[in-house]
Amino acid sequence: MNDQPRPADPAAEEDEVRRFRERLGIPGLVDVHTHFMPERVLHKVWAYFDGLGPLTGGIEWPIAYREEEDRRIARLRGFGVRAFTALLYPHKPGMAAWLNGWAADFARRTPDCLHTATLFPEEGAEACVRTALDAGARVFKAHVQVGAYDPADELLDPVWGLLAEAGAPVVIHCGSGPAPGKHTGPAPVGRVLARHPRLRLVVAHLGMPEYEDFLGLAERYGQVRLDTTMALTDFSERLAPFPRRALPRLADLGDRILLGSDFPNIPYPYAHQLHALERLGLGDGWLRAVCHDNGARLFDLP
Protein backbone atom coordinates (compact mmCIF):
# COMPACT_ATOMS: atom_id res chain seq x y z
CA MET A 1 0.00 0.00 0.00
CA ASN A 2 2.97 2.35 -0.46
CA ASP A 3 1.21 4.04 -3.37
CA GLN A 4 -1.38 5.75 -1.19
CA PRO A 5 -1.52 9.52 -1.76
CA ARG A 6 0.00 11.68 0.93
CA PRO A 7 -1.52 14.92 2.26
CA ALA A 8 -0.71 18.10 0.34
CA ASP A 9 0.66 21.13 2.14
CA PRO A 10 -1.89 22.37 4.68
CA ALA A 11 -2.98 25.47 2.78
CA ALA A 12 -3.55 23.55 -0.46
CA GLU A 13 -5.43 20.78 1.32
CA GLU A 14 -7.66 23.22 3.18
CA ASP A 15 -8.40 24.98 -0.09
CA GLU A 16 -9.37 21.69 -1.74
CA VAL A 17 -11.84 20.86 1.03
CA ARG A 18 -13.17 24.44 1.03
CA ARG A 19 -13.96 24.20 -2.68
CA PHE A 20 -15.83 20.94 -2.03
CA ARG A 21 -17.93 22.59 0.71
CA GLU A 22 -18.61 25.70 -1.32
CA ARG A 23 -19.73 23.73 -4.34
CA LEU A 24 -22.30 21.95 -2.16
CA GLY A 25 -23.32 25.14 -0.38
CA ILE A 26 -22.89 23.73 3.13
CA PRO A 27 -21.61 25.75 6.11
CA GLY A 28 -19.12 23.07 7.10
CA LEU A 29 -18.67 19.35 7.63
CA VAL A 30 -19.96 17.19 10.47
CA ASP A 31 -17.53 14.30 10.95
CA VAL A 32 -18.85 11.69 13.38
CA HIS A 33 -15.78 9.46 13.29
CA THR A 34 -12.58 11.16 14.39
CA HIS A 35 -10.22 10.00 17.12
CA PHE A 36 -8.84 11.99 20.03
CA MET A 37 -7.62 10.24 23.15
CA PRO A 38 -4.91 10.57 25.79
CA GLU A 39 -1.60 11.02 23.99
CA ARG A 40 0.04 7.92 25.44
CA VAL A 41 -2.97 5.84 24.37
CA LEU A 42 -2.97 7.33 20.88
CA HIS A 43 0.75 6.68 20.51
CA LYS A 44 0.13 3.03 21.38
CA VAL A 45 -2.57 2.91 18.72
CA TRP A 46 -0.14 4.34 16.17
CA ALA A 47 2.51 1.84 17.23
CA TYR A 48 -0.01 -0.95 16.68
CA PHE A 49 -0.63 0.26 13.13
CA ASP A 50 3.12 0.61 12.56
CA GLY A 51 3.64 -2.95 13.74
CA LEU A 52 1.01 -4.33 11.34
CA GLY A 53 -0.97 -5.73 14.25
CA PRO A 54 -3.48 -8.49 13.49
CA LEU A 55 -6.52 -6.22 13.96
CA THR A 56 -5.30 -4.13 11.03
CA GLY A 57 -5.35 -7.18 8.81
CA GLY A 58 -1.57 -7.02 8.57
CA ILE A 59 -1.89 -4.18 6.06
CA GLU A 60 0.69 -1.44 5.72
CA TRP A 61 -1.10 1.57 7.16
CA PRO A 62 0.86 4.85 7.28
CA ILE A 63 -0.74 7.44 9.58
CA ALA A 64 -1.29 10.56 7.47
CA TYR A 65 -1.84 12.99 10.37
CA ARG A 66 0.68 11.90 12.97
CA GLU A 67 0.85 15.30 14.65
CA GLU A 68 0.47 16.90 18.05
CA GLU A 69 -3.05 17.28 19.40
CA ASP A 70 -3.32 21.04 18.85
CA ARG A 71 -2.16 20.64 15.27
CA ARG A 72 -4.73 17.92 14.62
CA ILE A 73 -7.52 20.11 15.98
CA ALA A 74 -6.32 22.97 13.79
CA ARG A 75 -6.34 20.64 10.77
CA LEU A 76 -10.01 19.79 11.25
CA ARG A 77 -10.94 23.40 11.78
CA GLY A 78 -8.98 24.32 8.66
CA PHE A 79 -11.04 21.77 6.72
CA GLY A 80 -14.20 23.47 7.94
CA VAL A 81 -15.29 20.61 10.21
CA ARG A 82 -17.80 22.35 12.46
CA ALA A 83 -18.39 19.32 14.71
CA PHE A 84 -16.32 16.20 15.29
CA THR A 85 -15.94 13.42 17.84
CA ALA A 86 -13.23 12.11 20.16
CA LEU A 87 -13.84 8.41 19.64
CA LEU A 88 -11.90 6.42 22.20
CA TYR A 89 -12.36 2.89 23.44
CA PRO A 90 -11.14 0.46 26.11
CA HIS A 91 -9.66 -2.92 25.32
CA LYS A 92 -10.07 -4.29 28.85
CA PRO A 93 -12.12 -3.74 32.02
CA GLY A 94 -11.35 -0.73 34.20
CA MET A 95 -10.49 1.67 31.38
CA ALA A 96 -13.83 3.16 30.36
CA ALA A 97 -14.34 5.49 33.33
CA TRP A 98 -10.80 6.86 33.05
CA LEU A 99 -11.17 7.44 29.30
CA ASN A 100 -14.53 9.12 29.86
CA GLY A 101 -12.96 11.51 32.36
CA TRP A 102 -10.31 12.48 29.83
CA ALA A 103 -12.92 12.91 27.09
CA ALA A 104 -15.05 15.17 29.28
CA ASP A 105 -12.05 17.44 29.87
CA PHE A 106 -11.21 17.40 26.15
CA ALA A 107 -14.78 18.44 25.28
CA ARG A 108 -14.62 21.31 27.79
CA ARG A 109 -11.50 22.73 26.17
CA THR A 110 -12.55 21.91 22.60
CA PRO A 111 -16.04 23.34 22.06
CA ASP A 112 -16.42 22.04 18.49
CA CYS A 113 -15.87 18.47 19.69
CA LEU A 114 -19.05 16.57 20.47
CA HIS A 115 -18.60 15.31 24.04
CA THR A 116 -17.75 11.64 23.53
CA ALA A 117 -17.71 8.69 25.92
CA THR A 118 -17.21 4.94 25.72
CA LEU A 119 -18.29 1.70 27.37
CA PHE A 120 -17.22 -1.86 28.12
CA PRO A 121 -19.09 -4.96 29.36
CA GLU A 122 -18.07 -5.05 33.01
CA GLU A 123 -19.62 -4.74 36.44
CA GLY A 124 -20.75 -1.15 36.88
CA ALA A 125 -21.06 -0.50 33.13
CA GLU A 126 -24.53 1.04 33.47
CA ALA A 127 -23.38 3.38 36.26
CA CYS A 128 -20.32 4.37 34.21
CA VAL A 129 -22.48 5.28 31.21
CA ARG A 130 -25.00 7.11 33.37
CA THR A 131 -22.18 9.17 34.89
CA ALA A 132 -20.97 10.07 31.39
CA LEU A 133 -24.49 11.08 30.31
CA ASP A 134 -24.92 13.20 33.43
CA ALA A 135 -21.60 14.89 32.60
CA GLY A 136 -22.94 15.85 29.17
CA ALA A 137 -21.80 13.06 26.85
CA ARG A 138 -23.58 13.32 23.50
CA VAL A 139 -22.14 10.38 21.58
CA PHE A 140 -20.60 7.05 22.60
CA LYS A 141 -18.07 4.73 21.00
CA ALA A 142 -18.24 0.94 21.12
CA HIS A 143 -15.48 -1.11 19.51
CA VAL A 144 -16.49 -4.75 19.29
CA GLN A 145 -13.35 -5.74 17.37
CA VAL A 146 -10.76 -4.18 19.71
CA GLY A 147 -12.71 -4.89 22.88
CA ALA A 148 -13.33 -8.49 21.76
CA TYR A 149 -16.77 -8.57 23.38
CA ASP A 150 -20.23 -9.59 22.35
CA PRO A 151 -22.40 -6.46 22.08
CA ALA A 152 -25.31 -8.63 23.21
CA ASP A 153 -23.48 -9.44 26.47
CA GLU A 154 -25.99 -9.30 29.34
CA LEU A 155 -23.76 -6.78 31.14
CA LEU A 156 -24.48 -4.32 28.33
CA ASP A 157 -28.24 -4.89 28.14
CA PRO A 158 -29.08 -2.16 30.69
CA VAL A 159 -26.52 0.11 29.00
CA TRP A 160 -28.23 -0.17 25.62
CA GLY A 161 -31.57 0.45 27.28
CA LEU A 162 -30.23 3.56 29.00
CA LEU A 163 -28.70 4.90 25.79
CA ALA A 164 -31.86 4.19 23.81
CA GLU A 165 -33.90 6.09 26.37
CA ALA A 166 -31.45 9.00 26.31
CA GLY A 167 -31.38 9.05 22.50
CA ALA A 168 -27.58 9.12 22.55
CA PRO A 169 -25.97 7.88 19.32
CA VAL A 170 -23.42 5.08 19.60
CA VAL A 171 -20.75 4.81 16.90
CA ILE A 172 -20.06 1.09 16.84
CA HIS A 173 -17.30 -0.76 15.03
CA CYS A 174 -19.04 -4.08 14.53
CA GLY A 175 -18.17 -5.06 10.97
CA SER A 176 -15.48 -7.65 10.31
CA GLY A 177 -13.03 -5.30 8.61
CA PRO A 178 -10.15 -4.90 8.42
CA ALA A 179 -9.93 -8.21 10.30
CA PRO A 180 -12.76 -10.32 11.74
CA GLY A 181 -13.23 -10.81 15.44
CA LYS A 182 -15.13 -13.41 17.43
CA HIS A 183 -18.12 -11.10 17.84
CA THR A 184 -18.00 -8.96 14.68
CA GLY A 185 -20.59 -9.15 11.94
CA PRO A 186 -24.29 -8.33 11.80
CA ALA A 187 -25.70 -11.14 13.95
CA PRO A 188 -24.60 -9.92 17.43
CA VAL A 189 -25.74 -6.36 16.67
CA GLY A 190 -28.99 -7.73 15.30
CA ARG A 191 -29.63 -9.38 18.67
CA VAL A 192 -29.06 -6.05 20.42
CA LEU A 193 -31.45 -4.22 18.11
CA ALA A 194 -34.13 -6.87 18.51
CA ARG A 195 -34.16 -6.02 22.22
CA HIS A 196 -33.59 -2.27 21.82
CA PRO A 197 -35.09 -1.20 18.48
CA ARG A 198 -34.94 2.52 19.35
CA LEU A 199 -31.18 2.44 19.95
CA ARG A 200 -29.37 5.00 17.79
CA LEU A 201 -26.53 2.83 16.53
CA VAL A 202 -24.18 4.37 13.97
CA VAL A 203 -22.50 1.45 12.22
CA ALA A 204 -18.92 2.48 11.46
CA HIS A 205 -17.29 1.98 8.06
CA LEU A 206 -20.70 1.25 6.45
CA GLY A 207 -20.32 -2.13 8.17
CA MET A 208 -17.31 -3.11 6.03
CA PRO A 209 -17.12 -5.75 4.62
CA GLU A 210 -20.68 -6.91 5.45
CA TYR A 211 -22.09 -3.81 3.78
CA GLU A 212 -25.34 -5.30 2.57
CA ASP A 213 -26.15 -7.02 5.86
CA PHE A 214 -25.78 -3.76 7.77
CA LEU A 215 -27.77 -1.85 5.17
CA GLY A 216 -30.45 -4.42 5.87
CA LEU A 217 -30.38 -3.63 9.59
CA ALA A 218 -30.74 0.07 8.81
CA GLU A 219 -33.68 -0.68 6.55
CA ARG A 220 -35.30 -2.69 9.33
CA TYR A 221 -34.59 -0.36 12.25
CA GLY A 222 -35.37 3.31 11.73
CA GLN A 223 -32.85 4.60 14.25
CA VAL A 224 -29.85 2.77 12.77
CA ARG A 225 -27.39 4.88 10.82
CA LEU A 226 -24.11 4.14 9.06
CA ASP A 227 -20.99 6.25 8.77
CA THR A 228 -18.80 6.39 5.69
CA THR A 229 -15.47 6.00 7.48
CA MET A 230 -12.81 4.78 5.03
CA ALA A 231 -15.47 3.08 2.92
CA LEU A 232 -15.37 3.67 -0.84
CA THR A 233 -11.83 5.07 -0.75
CA ASP A 234 -9.14 3.63 -3.02
CA PHE A 235 -7.50 2.06 0.04
CA SER A 236 -10.64 0.19 1.11
CA GLU A 237 -11.92 -0.61 -2.36
CA ARG A 238 -8.85 -2.74 -2.93
CA LEU A 239 -9.50 -4.67 0.26
CA ALA A 240 -13.30 -4.80 0.58
CA PRO A 241 -15.05 -3.21 -2.40
CA PHE A 242 -18.53 -1.85 -1.86
CA PRO A 243 -20.96 -3.82 -4.06
CA ARG A 244 -22.29 -1.54 -6.79
CA ARG A 245 -25.61 -3.37 -6.75
CA ALA A 246 -26.14 -1.87 -3.26
CA LEU A 247 -25.77 1.77 -4.39
CA PRO A 248 -29.54 2.29 -4.76
CA ARG A 249 -29.98 1.14 -1.17
CA LEU A 250 -27.26 3.57 -0.04
CA ALA A 251 -29.06 6.32 -1.92
CA ASP A 252 -32.43 5.45 -0.36
CA LEU A 253 -30.89 5.65 3.11
CA GLY A 254 -29.45 9.07 2.35
CA ASP A 255 -31.02 10.65 5.43
CA ARG A 256 -29.21 8.16 7.71
CA ILE A 257 -25.72 8.05 6.23
CA LEU A 258 -23.18 10.16 8.13
CA LEU A 259 -19.75 11.43 7.17
CA GLY A 260 -16.94 9.68 9.01
CA SER A 261 -13.23 9.86 8.24
CA ASP A 262 -11.14 8.03 10.91
CA PHE A 263 -8.94 11.13 11.14
CA PRO A 264 -6.06 11.18 12.06
CA ASN A 265 -5.51 7.44 11.56
CA ILE A 266 -5.97 7.40 7.79
CA PRO A 267 -3.38 6.47 5.15
CA TYR A 268 -4.42 9.18 2.66
CA PRO A 269 -5.42 12.87 2.64
CA TYR A 270 -8.68 13.87 4.34
CA ALA A 271 -10.13 15.18 1.09
CA HIS A 272 -9.92 11.74 -0.50
CA GLN A 273 -12.87 10.51 1.61
CA LEU A 274 -14.97 13.39 0.33
CA HIS A 275 -14.07 12.77 -3.29
CA ALA A 276 -14.73 9.04 -2.84
CA LEU A 277 -18.31 9.90 -1.87
CA GLU A 278 -18.64 12.45 -4.64
CA ARG A 279 -17.63 10.02 -7.38
CA LEU A 280 -20.49 7.66 -6.46
CA GLY A 281 -22.70 9.96 -8.49
CA LEU A 282 -25.58 9.92 -6.01
CA GLY A 283 -26.16 13.65 -6.40
CA ASP A 284 -25.43 16.86 -4.56
CA GLY A 285 -28.49 16.52 -2.34
CA TRP A 286 -27.24 13.16 -1.06
CA LEU A 287 -23.75 14.60 -0.52
CA ARG A 288 -25.07 17.62 1.36
CA ALA A 289 -27.09 15.38 3.65
CA VAL A 290 -24.21 12.99 4.32
CA CYS A 291 -21.48 15.58 4.80
CA HIS A 292 -23.47 18.04 6.88
CA ASP A 293 -27.24 17.96 7.23
CA ASN A 294 -27.73 14.48 8.72
CA GLY A 295 -25.10 15.01 11.40
CA ALA A 296 -26.33 18.52 12.16
CA ARG A 297 -29.85 17.19 12.65
CA LEU A 298 -28.74 14.21 14.74
CA PHE A 299 -26.83 16.44 17.15
CA ASP A 300 -29.18 19.45 17.01
CA LEU A 301 -26.45 21.79 15.77
CA PRO A 302 -27.52 25.39 15.25
WOHU-V742386 format. One record per residue. N is the residue number from 1. RES is the residue in three letters. OMEGA is omega in whole degrees, 0 to 359 (none if undefined). Layout:
n=N res=RES omega=OMEGA
n=N res=RES omega=OMEGA
This chain:
n=1 res=MET omega=181
n=2 res=ASN omega=183
n=3 res=ASP omega=178
n=4 res=GLN omega=179
n=5 res=PRO omega=179
n=6 res=ARG omega=180
n=7 res=PRO omega=174
n=8 res=ALA omega=175
n=9 res=ASP omega=188
n=10 res=PRO omega=183
n=11 res=ALA omega=181
n=12 res=ALA omega=180
n=13 res=GLU omega=177
n=14 res=GLU omega=180
n=15 res=ASP omega=179
n=16 res=GLU omega=179
n=17 res=VAL omega=178
n=18 res=ARG omega=179
n=19 res=ARG omega=177
n=20 res=PHE omega=181
n=21 res=ARG omega=183
n=22 res=GLU omega=179
n=23 res=ARG omega=179
n=24 res=LEU omega=181
n=25 res=GLY omega=179
n=26 res=ILE omega=184
n=27 res=PRO omega=181
n=28 res=GLY omega=178
n=29 res=LEU omega=171
n=30 res=VAL omega=185
n=31 res=ASP omega=186
n=32 res=VAL omega=184
n=33 res=HIS omega=172
n=34 res=THR omega=187
n=35 res=HIS omega=166
n=36 res=PHE omega=182
n=37 res=MET omega=178
n=38 res=PRO omega=188
n=39 res=GLU omega=182
n=40 res=ARG omega=176
n=41 res=VAL omega=180
n=42 res=LEU omega=179
n=43 res=HIS omega=176
n=44 res=LYS omega=176
n=45 res=VAL omega=179
n=46 res=TRP omega=179
n=47 res=ALA omega=178
n=48 res=TYR omega=177
n=49 res=PHE omega=180
n=50 res=ASP omega=183
n=51 res=GLY omega=179
n=52 res=LEU omega=181
n=53 res=GLY omega=186
n=54 res=PRO omega=180
n=55 res=LEU omega=175
n=56 res=THR omega=183
n=57 res=GLY omega=181
n=58 res=GLY omega=185
n=59 res=ILE omega=174
n=60 res=GLU omega=193
n=61 res=TRP omega=179
n=62 res=PRO omega=181
n=63 res=ILE omega=186
n=64 res=ALA omega=187
n=65 res=TYR omega=179
n=66 res=ARG omega=187
n=67 res=GLU omega=176
n=68 res=GLU omega=186
n=69 res=GLU omega=183
n=70 res=ASP omega=178
n=71 res=ARG omega=179
n=72 res=ARG omega=176
n=73 res=ILE omega=180
n=74 res=ALA omega=178
n=75 res=ARG omega=181
n=76 res=LEU omega=178
n=77 res=ARG omega=178
n=78 res=GLY omega=177
n=79 res=PHE omega=182
n=80 res=GLY omega=177
n=81 res=VAL omega=185
n=82 res=ARG omega=175
n=83 res=ALA omega=180
n=84 res=PHE omega=185
n=85 res=THR omega=174
n=86 res=ALA omega=184
n=87 res=LEU omega=179
n=88 res=LEU omega=191
n=89 res=TYR omega=177
n=90 res=PRO omega=174
n=91 res=HIS omega=179
n=92 res=LYS omega=178
n=93 res=PRO omega=174
n=94 res=GLY omega=182
n=95 res=MET omega=192
n=96 res=ALA omega=183
n=97 res=ALA omega=179
n=98 res=TRP omega=178
n=99 res=LEU omega=180
n=100 res=ASN omega=176
n=101 res=GLY omega=178
n=102 res=TRP omega=183
n=103 res=ALA omega=178
n=104 res=ALA omega=177
n=105 res=ASP omega=179
n=106 res=PHE omega=179
n=107 res=ALA omega=179
n=108 res=ARG omega=182
n=109 res=ARG omega=181
n=110 res=THR omega=190
n=111 res=PRO omega=179
n=112 res=ASP omega=174
n=113 res=CYS omega=174
n=114 res=LEU omega=184
n=115 res=HIS omega=187
n=116 res=THR omega=174
n=117 res=ALA omega=182
n=118 res=THR omega=184
n=119 res=LEU omega=179
n=120 res=PHE omega=179
n=121 res=PRO omega=181
n=122 res=GLU omega=176
n=123 res=GLU omega=181
n=124 res=GLY omega=183
n=125 res=ALA omega=181
n=126 res=GLU omega=179
n=127 res=ALA omega=179
n=128 res=CYS omega=180
n=129 res=VAL omega=178
n=130 res=ARG omega=177
n=131 res=THR omega=179
n=132 res=ALA omega=178
n=133 res=LEU omega=179
n=134 res=ASP omega=179
n=135 res=ALA omega=176
n=136 res=GLY omega=180
n=137 res=ALA omega=183
n=138 res=ARG omega=180
n=139 res=VAL omega=182
n=140 res=PHE omega=177
n=141 res=LYS omega=173
n=142 res=ALA omega=183
n=143 res=HIS omega=184
n=144 res=VAL omega=182
n=145 res=GLN omega=182
n=146 res=VAL omega=181
n=147 res=GLY omega=178
n=148 res=ALA omega=179
n=149 res=TYR omega=176
n=150 res=ASP omega=179
n=151 res=PRO omega=177
n=152 res=ALA omega=176
n=153 res=ASP omega=183
n=154 res=GLU omega=177
n=155 res=LEU omega=180
n=156 res=LEU omega=184
n=157 res=ASP omega=177
n=158 res=PRO omega=177
n=159 res=VAL omega=180
n=160 res=TRP omega=177
n=161 res=GLY omega=179
n=162 res=LEU omega=182
n=163 res=LEU omega=176
n=164 res=ALA omega=179
n=165 res=GLU omega=181
n=166 res=ALA omega=183
n=167 res=GLY omega=182
n=168 res=ALA omega=178
n=169 res=PRO omega=177
n=170 res=VAL omega=174
n=171 res=VAL omega=188
n=172 res=ILE omega=172
n=173 res=HIS omega=184
n=174 res=CYS omega=174
n=175 res=GLY omega=186
n=176 res=SER omega=175
n=177 res=GLY omega=357
n=178 res=PRO omega=176
n=179 res=ALA omega=182
n=180 res=PRO omega=174
n=181 res=GLY omega=182
n=182 res=LYS omega=186
n=183 res=HIS omega=177
n=184 res=THR omega=182
n=185 res=GLY omega=187
n=186 res=PRO omega=187
n=187 res=ALA omega=180
n=188 res=PRO omega=179
n=189 res=VAL omega=176
n=190 res=GLY omega=178
n=191 res=ARG omega=177
n=192 res=VAL omega=183
n=193 res=LEU omega=177
n=194 res=ALA omega=179
n=195 res=ARG omega=184
n=196 res=HIS omega=186
n=197 res=PRO omega=180
n=198 res=ARG omega=181
n=199 res=LEU omega=181
n=200 res=ARG omega=177
n=201 res=LEU omega=172
n=202 res=VAL omega=183
n=203 res=VAL omega=184
n=204 res=ALA omega=173
n=205 res=HIS omega=185
n=206 res=LEU omega=180
n=207 res=GLY omega=182
n=208 res=MET omega=359
n=209 res=PRO omega=181
n=210 res=GLU omega=186
n=211 res=TYR omega=188
n=212 res=GLU omega=177
n=213 res=ASP omega=181
n=214 res=PHE omega=170
n=215 res=LEU omega=178
n=216 res=GLY omega=177
n=217 res=LEU omega=178
n=218 res=ALA omega=178
n=219 res=GLU omega=181
n=220 res=ARG omega=184
n=221 res=TYR omega=189
n=222 res=GLY omega=179
n=223 res=GLN omega=179
n=224 res=VAL omega=177
n=225 res=ARG omega=176
n=226 res=LEU omega=174
n=227 res=ASP omega=189
n=228 res=THR omega=193
n=229 res=THR omega=177
n=230 res=MET omega=180
n=231 res=ALA omega=174
n=232 res=LEU omega=176
n=233 res=THR omega=178
n=234 res=ASP omega=181
n=235 res=PHE omega=184
n=236 res=SER omega=180
n=237 res=GLU omega=177
n=238 res=ARG omega=184
n=239 res=LEU omega=184
n=240 res=ALA omega=184
n=241 res=PRO omega=176
n=242 res=PHE omega=183
n=243 res=PRO omega=183
n=244 res=ARG omega=178
n=245 res=ARG omega=182
n=246 res=ALA omega=182
n=247 res=LEU omega=177
n=248 res=PRO omega=178
n=249 res=ARG omega=177
n=250 res=LEU omega=178
n=251 res=ALA omega=182
n=252 res=ASP omega=179
n=253 res=LEU omega=186
n=254 res=GLY omega=178
n=255 res=ASP omega=180
n=256 res=ARG omega=172
n=257 res=ILE omega=186
n=258 res=LEU omega=175
n=259 res=LEU omega=170
n=260 res=GLY omega=184
n=261 res=SER omega=190
n=262 res=ASP omega=174
n=263 res=PHE omega=4
n=264 res=PRO omega=192
n=265 res=ASN omega=182
n=266 res=ILE omega=183
n=267 res=PRO omega=181
n=268 res=TYR omega=180
n=269 res=PRO omega=181
n=270 res=TYR omega=184
n=271 res=ALA omega=183
n=272 res=HIS omega=177
n=273 res=GLN omega=180
n=274 res=LEU omega=180
n=275 res=HIS omega=177
n=276 res=ALA omega=176
n=277 res=LEU omega=182
n=278 res=GLU omega=185
n=279 res=ARG omega=173
n=280 res=LEU omega=178
n=281 res=GLY omega=180
n=282 res=LEU omega=173
n=283 res=GLY omega=182
n=284 res=ASP omega=179
n=285 res=GLY omega=177
n=286 res=TRP omega=180
n=287 res=LEU omega=179
n=288 res=ARG omega=180
n=289 res=ALA omega=184
n=290 res=VAL omega=188
n=291 res=CYS omega=181
n=292 res=HIS omega=196
n=293 res=ASP omega=182
n=294 res=ASN omega=179
n=295 res=GLY omega=179
n=296 res=ALA omega=179
n=297 res=ARG omega=181
n=298 res=LEU omega=184
n=299 res=PHE omega=176
n=300 res=ASP omega=178
n=301 res=LEU omega=179
n=302 res=PRO omega=none
